């Protein structure tokens, strides 16, 4: 039964994204290469609206049939927040929104999600206002960091599938099979997308996919901590490969006086690609790194390793990897400006 369900969902994802790819090409919904891009040719983007839409419909059907339910009335309200962040991302895929508007909209949707969840229990502060601010920042940052890290064929899709697969397994181990099914269902939908995004990619998830995946992963972490006795620290470790690279790169660019949201190729995985590593090699390295992180997360879950120890080991491993990449291909201050990049994009749009 589960195998048939997974197969059907996977095939639906593959077929629907294939249809979207053709329609996007006809409609000229193309991602034109810029300073941050790893691709060389205009490629359809926005496929995230397809696999997220398929997942949302699937979850509603599972909930209706009684297979996947959160404590009422949270379920449908949280799905509304996820739908809104997906639509915001698709809007950004279709047109260029200002950074202020995007951040304001993301913050508003995150506030709504926190209102649905109630007072957050992050286990870091005793003051409710501090916990709210920290959790709000984490939600908005997760939305954007996943977007920052979606710059190489298959890379973000691989990360999402591993986190959702392992996270779903942890939900199952604490007896929450409905949440496990929900997480695995999204992973299967992303797997269908990955068939088209596998190097050399013929379609991209766009902001509709990266926004929503970052948002959902953060929500799963909060739900696991608040409702299902699955400590938040476990998700912090599972998600570490992405938040570490994104955060360190952002801080370094800020200290160099660069515009943090400007397109660039400064992330560690991007510099590996510039150093000559193929997307396959980078994806395989990410896969192995996530296996190591999953082992540390399992140690915390099974009470073999204190969270503080596991987090220190996680940071040490990631720092060693980051330093090794830095020696191979040092991070340099990005060349050009936003205005220059805009002119180049306009010229490329005309050629398309």
Buried (B, 14 or more C-beta within 10 A) or exposed (E): EEEEBBEEBBEBBBEBBBEBBEEBBEEEBBBBBBBBBBBEEBBBBBBBBBBBBBBBEBBBEBBEEEBBBBEEEBBEBBBBBBBBBBBBBBBBBBEEBEEEEBBEBBBEBBBBBBEBBEEBBBEEBEEEEEBBEBBBEBBBBBBBBBBBBBBBBBBBBBBBBBBBBBBBBBBBEBEBEBBBBBBBBBBBBBBBBBBBBBBEBBBBBBBBBBBBBBBBBBBBBBBBBBBBEBBBBBBBBBBBBBBBBBEBBBEBBEEEEBEEBBBBBBBBBBBBBEEEBEBEEBBEBBEEBBEBBBEBBBBBBEEEBEBEEBBEBBEEBBEEBBEEBBEBBEBEEBEEEEEEBEEBBEEBEEEE
